[in-house]
C-alpha cells in the first residue's frame, strides 16, 4: 500500500536524529530560529560519547584550522547561563601537556606550535617552569605546553541542561526512542521509530558512531569508523591538582570537584557501533586501564597507591581524514549531517549553532559550508583506510 503523509504522526520543520551535544545544539538553535523541531534519541540526551568523556575544554586537541571553532565553543560553555539558562560549572584551571621522551617532546613542540600560530594561547615551556605551575607533576618532564584557559565541565550533566533548554524552546524531545528507518516521503522525510512514524521537512543526522547506519537508510555509504574511549575514575582524594594534566599522545588526568581523579585514554577501534558488545576486548580494557594508571603515576607521582573506583567506555566516530563531517548530505535535498568532530565536546555547541545557521539561511559566524567539512568528500574515501588514517592523526 502506498504510504502517505496521513501515516505519519506530526510533521516538523526539522527532525534531529541523535541527542549528543551537537545534535542538541543544532535542535535548540533551529527552534530559536522559528522552526518546529523534533529531537529523537535512542537513549538519553548526551548519554553517549557526549556524556562519557572527561569534559576537557582545550584548544590543544583539535586540528589547527579548528582552533577558532574550539575557542568559540569554550566561550559558549563558559557563558552557558546566558544561552542555555543553566550553569554547567565550568572549571577554569589551565592545562599542561607533558612530554617525557624525546619523541614526545618533538611531537608536542610541532603540534602545539601549529595550534599556537592558529590563535590558541599555548606556550611551550621547559619542565622546570611546568613544575612551578603544577608542583605535583613529575620533575622528569622534558618539555610541556601550557594553556591558561583550559578547564573542564561535568560532561554527564550536559544532558540535563540541554533538556531543560530544549523543552523551554518548544522542541519535542523523544528520549529512549530508537530510529529504525528513514525514507523520503513527498517533499520531506518519514522516520520510523519505536514510538511510531514521524514526519519532517528536513532531517539532521547527529548520531555520532551510528551516522553510517542512518546514512545507509538514505542510500549513502559513509566510511566512518568508531574509536572506543575509556574513562577511569579513582577514589576521592584531598585536593591535589590545580590544573588539567596530560601526557602527549597518552591520556589526560584531572581532579574532579568531588576529589576523584579522572583518567582518560583510548581503548581500541571497532568496525561499527552496533558491534561494540561483540568486538570490545575485555582483556584489552583491563590492560588499558592499568596502562592509564601507570601513565598517571608517571605524570603525577603522588597518585601512587590510589585505588581505581570504576571505568566506562564511550564511542567516537571518525572520518578517514580525521576531520569533521558537517553539512548537506550529497544528492539528498534537505538532509544534513553533523559529527566526527575531534574535541567534539569542546566545539559541539558552536558547531551545532553554525549548522543551524546554515539550515536557516543565516550568515554563520565562521565558515561551515566549507570543503573541509563537506560530507561529499567521504564518497571518494575507502572504509578500509579509515582507522589507519585517523590513528595516525590522533
N, C-alpha and C positions, 0 to 999 in steps of 0.2 A: 504494500500500500504506500502511496506517495506521502511523504512527510510534509507537513505544512506548519506555518507559524502557530497554528492552533494547538499543536502538540507540545509547545514549549511554554513553560511557566515563567512569565516575566521576560520582557525584552529590555535589556540595558544598553546604554550608550557604549559601555565598555565592560568587559569581564577580564579580571586579572587572575591568572591561574598560578598560585604559589604565594604563600604569605610570609616569605622572609623579609628582611629589611628592604630590599629593592622593590619587591612586589608591593609591600605595604606603602612605601613612599610614593610609588607610582600611582597606586589607587587613591591615596589621600589627595595628591595634587590634581589628579583628574577630577575628583569630586569637588575640590575647591575651585576648579576651573569651570564648573557648571554642569558636569556630566553626571548621569545616573550610573553608578558603578557597583558591580558585584565583585567581591574578592573571595575566591574559592581555595581552600587549603585542606590538604589531606589529613593533616594532624592539627597542631595548634599554631597560632601566629608566632613566628620566629622560634619555632621548636626544633628546626633542623640545624643547618650549618650556622644560621644567624644567632642561635642561642646556645650553640655547642662550641664556641670559640672562646679565646681568652679575653675578648673585649678590648684588645690592644688598639690604641689610637696613635698612629705614627705615619709620617711621610717617608719613613726609611724602608718601607716594604714595596710599594708599587713601582712600576717602571718609571723612569724619569719624566716622560711626557705626561704621566698621570699625576705627578706631584701637585699641580694646581687643583686638580679634582679632589685629591686627598685632603688638601688644606681646607677646601671649602666644606668637605664632608665633616671634618673635625670641628669646624666652626658651627655647623648645624647641630652636632651632638652637644657641644658646649652650651648652645643657646636653645636647647630643647624646650624650656618653659615658654619661649616666645612663639614657637610654631607648632609644638606638639602638645602644649598645655600640661606638660609633665616634666618634673626634674628627674633626669636619669642618673644623677650623682656622678658627673664626670670627675674623675680623679686626675688632676693635673700634677704629674710627678716628675716629668723629664725622663729621658731614656738613654741607656748606654748599650751600645753593641760592641762586644768584646771580641778580640782576635788573640788566640793563644799560640797558633802555629804561623810559620812563615807564609804558607799558602792562604790561611785565613786572613792574615794581615794584608796581603796583596789584593785579595778579592774585596775586602772591606774598603780599602783605600780607593779602588777603582769604582765600585758601585756607589758608595756613599758620596764620593766626589761628584759623580754624574748627577745624583739627586740634589746635591747642594747647588750645582750650577743651574739646575732646573727651578730653583727657588726655595728648596727646603732649608730651614735654619739648622743645618748639620755642620758640626765642627769635628774635624779629625784631630784627635789628641793622643798623647802618649799614655802609657799605663799609670804613670805617677799622677798625672792630672785626673785621670779617671778615678783613681783611688781617693783623691781628695773630694771628688763629687759624691762617691759612694764608698765609704770606708769598709763596707762588708764584702766587697768583691776581692777576688784573689789578686795578690800583688804580682802574679806571674803573667798577667795580660801584657802582650807586646804592644798592642795598639787598640784604640777604641774610637767609636763615633758617638758624639753626644748631641742629642736633640732636646732642647729645653722645653718644648711644647708637648712632648709625648705624654700619654696618660692612658687611662682605660675606664671602661664602664662595666657594669654587671650585665653581660650580654643576655643572660636569661631573664632579665627584667624588661627587655625591649618590647617583647610581645604585648605585655600588659599596657605599656604606654601607647603603642600604636593602636591597640584595640579600642581604647577609650577615645582616641582622636578620630579613628575611622567611623565609629558609631556616631560620634558627635557631629560628623560632617555628612551623615546620611548614607554611608557605604553599607551595602548589605554584606555582612561578614558571615561566611559559611565555613566554620571550622569543622574538622572531623568529617570532611566531605570529599573523598577522592573523586577526581575526574577520571572517567573510564573511556571517554571518546570525545573527539572534537570533529565536527564536519561543517562544510559550507551549507548554509540554508538561506535561500533567497539572496538578499544583499548583505547578509551577515553570517553569524555562526551559531551553531547549536552545540551546547556542551552536555554530554551525557554524564551525570554524576550519580552517586549512590543515593542522592536525595531527589532524583528526578532530572528532567531536562531543563536547560536554562538557555535563553537566547540573548545574543549580544550583537550590536552592530560592529564592534571592534573587539579584538582579543589581544591580550598581552601574556606571553608565556614567561613566567618568572619562577619556574620550578626548580632552579638550580640543577642538581645532578639528574633530575628527571626531564630536563628540557629535550634531550634526544627522543625520548619516548613520546612526548607531546608533539614534537615536530613531525614524527613519523605518521601520526594520525592525519596530518595535513599533506602527506606525500613527500616530505623532505627528510633526507638522511644527513644528519649533522654529526661530524666526527668529534664528539665531545666525550671525554673520559672522566673518571672520578678519582679523587685522591682522598684517602681517609686521614683526617686529622685526629690526633689523640690528646686529650687533656688529662693530666694527673693532678690530684689535689692532696695536699698533706694535712696533717693535724694542725690545729690552730697554734700559733706561736706568738710570743711577745713581739712588739714592733721591732722589725729588723731592717727592712729595705726602705730607703727613701725614694728610689727611682725604679723604673722598669728596667730589667737587665736581660740581655740576650747574648748568646754566643753566635757569631756569624755562621749561618748555614746549619745550625744545630738545634735551636729552640729558644724559647722565651721563658722568663721567670719573673713573677711579680707577686707581691703580697697583697691579698685582698683586704678589704676593710675589716673583715672578721678575724684576720690574723693568719688564715690559711695561705699557703704558697700554691700558686697555680703554675704548673709546668706544661708548656705546650710543645708538641712535636708532631712530625709526620709519621704515619704508620706504614701505609702501603698504597699501591694503585690497584684498582679493580676495573673490570670491563664495563659494568653497568650498575646503576644504583639499585635496581631490583635484585642484584646478585650479591649484595653486601653480606647477607647471612651465610651464603654458600662459600664466598671467596675469602672472607676475612680469616686470617690465620690466628687462632687464639694463642699459639706459642709465640708467634711474632709479636702479638700485642703485649705479652708479659715481658719479652726481651726488650721491646722498645720502651716499655715503662721503666725497666731497670736502667736502660741507656740514658733516658731523660733524667733519672735520679743521679746518675754518675756525672752527667753534664752539669746539673745543678750544684753538686758538691764541688766540682772543679771551678765553677764561676763564683760560688758563694760558700766558702769552706764552713761557715757556721751552720750550714744545713746538715752537716754530717750527723747521722743518727736520727734525723727527723723521720717520723713514720708516715707512710703513704696511707691516705684515708680511702680514696676511691679513684676510679678512672672512667672515662667515657669517650666515645668517638663521634665524629660528625663527617658528613660527606661534602666535598667541594668539587665543583665542576670546572674542568679546564679545557680550553680550546687548544688545538695543536700548536699554535704560536704563543700560547700563554698570555693572550690579550683578551680584553673584554669583548663580549658579543652583545651588542646593543643596537637596536634599530628595527627597520622593517624586514620581515621575512621575505626572501626573494620570490617573486612571482605570485605572491598572495596579498591582495589588497586588504588593507585594514588589519593586518596581522603583524604583531611586533614581538620582540624577544628582548630580555634583559638578564644577563648573567655572566658567568665565567670571569668574574672580576677578582683579580688578586687584591688582597686587602679590601675585600668587598664590604666588610662590616664598617670600616672607616669611611669608605667612599659612598656606601649604599644610599643614604638619604639624599645626597646631592645627585647621584646618577638617576635615581628614581624621579627626582624633580625635573631633570633635564629631559628624560624620555617623555614625561607628561607634557612638558612644553612643546616638544616635537609633535605629539599627537594632537595637542590643542591648537597648533598652528601659531605658537608664540615664539619669539626670538629667545633661544636659550642663552644663559649667561656665558657658557663656554660651549665650544662646538660639540655636538653629539651626532649629527648627520655627517659622519666623517669616515673615510675609507678604512681607517684603522679599527673602527668599531663595527663596520658593516658586516652583518651576518652572511652576506653573499660570498664573502671571501672563503668561507668554510667549504663551499661546494667544490673548490679545487684542491682540497686537502684530503689526506687519507687517514682513516681511523687508526691504522696500524702504527703511524708515526707519532700519534698524539702524546702518549706517555713519555717517550724519549725526549721529544722536543720540550714539553712542559717541564720535565725534570731537570733538563739542562739549564733552564732559566729560573728555577725555583730557588 
